[in-house]
Amino acid sequence: MKKRVLITAGAAGIGRAMAEAFLADGADIWVTDVDEAALKTVPSSIRATRADASNEEDMARLFGEIETAWGGVDVLCANAGVSGPTALLEDMPLKGWRECIAVNLDGAFLAVRYATPMMKAQKKGVMIFTSSTAGLYGFPNRSPYAAAKWGVIGLMKTAAMELGPYGIRANAICPGSVEGPRIERVLEREAALKGTTRDAIYEGYASGTSMRTFVEARDVAAMAQFLASDGARYVSGQVIAVDGHTENPDPKV
Ligand SMILES: NC(=O)c1ccc[n+]([C@@H]2O[C@H](COP(=O)([O-])OP(=O)(O)OC[C@H]3O[C@@H](n4cnc5c(N)ncnc54)[C@H](O)[C@@H]3O)[C@@H](O)[C@H]2O)c1
């Protein structure tokens, strides 16, 4: 039977790379996203639904549709996340804090909340959470993002413990800075805040890794493929960075 893979925020970026990687493996894929235009670019062989990962009604409806169409789900990629505001703690707006926590953390929670009964009934399943290297260290000017991504790891570890007896595995991937439009927006915001250039911020981030690099979405997707595979059948409760090895999370650009 084909693997049934659900990816939240799968119409673009890392989630899209995951969808393409699992598709190449011959899996059935279902992606969700809030961006209708991006959803229209998804190949017709992939099911694509508009659903806000942080909205319970959307997620409940989505899982109802999955139950009807697929009767279950084998792999959940709880991937939705937004970068949130860039500001010092004392300037951080509560609204921006809450929006960041809502998508990154409530979004991961809702996906687990609704996938769990299906996976328990099947007595198997794999959950893959997209955290971040921001979930491994502090992150000056990005407090809601760091707090949410640490929270995702706590959620994942709890899921691994509660669900392990049912044959369900849960792991988190922590990407470093991923080349693409999202990180460009982050670099521009941080450059404006610090009164420097995008290139200086880019070099600073890259120099904080042992390999002096950013990563690509396909590198994160390859890790998700491995975690979903039989080769990882006893890998659970783990936090795996795909980041060229962060050695200095705050290079003080
Ligand atoms: N890009 C990076 O450098 C980086 C680094 C570490 C971790 N991450 C994490 O990886 C995940 C994916 O990031 P990305 O870089 O692909 O992001 P992205 O900004 O490229 O967005 C990918 C997709 O997410 C969708 N999306 C946004 N809010 C959503 C919501 N509420 N519900 C459903 N979909 C939503 C967007 O419409 C977009 O199509 C996130 O959890 C992010 O925090 C990204």
The ligand as a Tripos MOL2 file, in Angstrom:
@<TRIPOS>MOLECULE
LIG
   44    48     1     0     0
SMALL
NO_CHARGES

@<TRIPOS>ATOM
      1 N1         13.2770   29.0280    5.9320 N.am      1 LIG1
      2 C1         14.1020   28.8620    6.9510 C.2       1 LIG1
      3 O1         15.2260   29.3960    6.9850 O.2       1 LIG1
      4 C2         13.7050   27.9630    8.0900 C.ar      1 LIG1
      5 C3         14.6780   27.5970    9.0240 C.ar      1 LIG1
      6 C4         14.3360   26.7750   10.0880 C.ar      1 LIG1
      7 C5         13.0230   26.3260   10.2100 C.ar      1 LIG1
      8 N2         12.0860   26.6980    9.2990 N.ar      1 LIG1
      9 C6         10.7270   26.1930    9.4890 C.3       1 LIG1
     10 O2         10.3610   25.4010    8.3870 O.3       1 LIG1
     11 C7          8.9390   25.4460    8.1980 C.3       1 LIG1
     12 C8          8.6450   25.8300    6.7640 C.3       1 LIG1
     13 O3          9.2860   27.0630    6.5050 O.3       1 LIG1
     14 P1          9.4860   27.6580    5.0330 P.3       1 LIG1
     15 O4         10.8010   28.3090    5.0120 O.co2     1 LIG1
     16 O5          9.1510   26.6300    4.0140 O.co2     1 LIG1
     17 O6          8.3490   28.7930    5.0780 O.3       1 LIG1
     18 P2          7.7640   29.7330    3.9630 P.3       1 LIG1
     19 O7          7.6970   31.1000    4.5660 O.co2     1 LIG1
     20 O8          8.4790   29.5080    2.6740 O.co2     1 LIG1
     21 O9          6.2630   29.2250    3.8910 O.3       1 LIG1
     22 C9          5.9170   27.9570    3.4230 C.3       1 LIG1
     23 C10         4.4160   27.9230    3.3070 C.3       1 LIG1
     24 O10         3.7910   28.0700    4.5980 O.3       1 LIG1
     25 C11         2.5040   28.6000    4.3690 C.3       1 LIG1
     26 N3          1.8600   29.0310    5.6040 N.ar      1 LIG1
     27 C12         2.1300   30.1400    6.3430 C.ar      1 LIG1
     28 N4          1.3000   30.2040    7.3990 N.ar      1 LIG1
     29 C13         0.4920   29.1100    7.3320 C.ar      1 LIG1
     30 C14        -0.5840   28.6330    8.1330 C.ar      1 LIG1
     31 N5         -1.0150   29.3090    9.1940 N.pl3     1 LIG1
     32 N6         -1.1840   27.4760    7.7790 N.ar      1 LIG1
     33 C15        -0.7930   26.8050    6.6720 C.ar      1 LIG1
     34 N7          0.2040   27.2190    5.8810 N.ar      1 LIG1
     35 C16         0.8400   28.3530    6.1980 C.ar      1 LIG1
     36 C17         2.8230   29.7200    3.3840 C.3       1 LIG1
     37 O11         1.6530   30.1620    2.7210 O.3       1 LIG1
     38 C18         3.8300   29.0640    2.4540 C.3       1 LIG1
     39 O12         3.2290   28.5330    1.2920 O.3       1 LIG1
     40 C19         8.4280   26.4480    9.2300 C.3       1 LIG1
     41 O13         7.9620   25.7570   10.3670 O.3       1 LIG1
     42 C20         9.6610   27.2530    9.5670 C.3       1 LIG1
     43 O14         9.5770   27.8580   10.8290 O.3       1 LIG1
     44 C21        12.3900   27.4990    8.2340 C.ar      1 LIG1
@<TRIPOS>BOND
     1     1     2 1
     2     2     3 2
     3     2     4 1
     4     4     5 ar
     5     4    44 ar
     6     5     6 ar
     7     6     7 ar
     8     7     8 ar
     9     8     9 1
    10     8    44 ar
    11     9    10 1
    12     9    42 1
    13    10    11 1
    14    11    12 1
    15    11    40 1
    16    12    13 1
    17    13    14 1
    18    14    15 2
    19    14    16 1
    20    14    17 1
    21    17    18 1
    22    18    19 2
    23    18    20 1
    24    18    21 1
    25    21    22 1
    26    22    23 1
    27    23    24 1
    28    23    38 1
    29    24    25 1
    30    25    26 1
    31    25    36 1
    32    26    27 ar
    33    26    35 ar
    34    27    28 ar
    35    28    29 ar
    36    29    30 ar
    37    29    35 ar
    38    30    31 1
    39    30    32 ar
    40    32    33 ar
    41    33    34 ar
    42    34    35 ar
    43    36    37 1
    44    36    38 1
    45    38    39 1
    46    40    41 1
    47    40    42 1
    48    42    43 1
@<TRIPOS>SUBSTRUCTURE
     1 LIG1         1 GROUP 0 **** ****
